[in-house]
């Protein structure tokens, strides 16, 4: 009985590790997609958007 329980525990650990890795990959891909969308949607043309707060008066 003990060897069977050990094998089941190993299988569960491997399955859990696989699921964790898949979840981590999904999180990384989601963050990368959001970062890419932010860079693409950010208006990089006009330079005045950054210096608008500083106003000489």
Residue pairs with C-beta under 8 A, 6 or more apart in sequence:
43 49
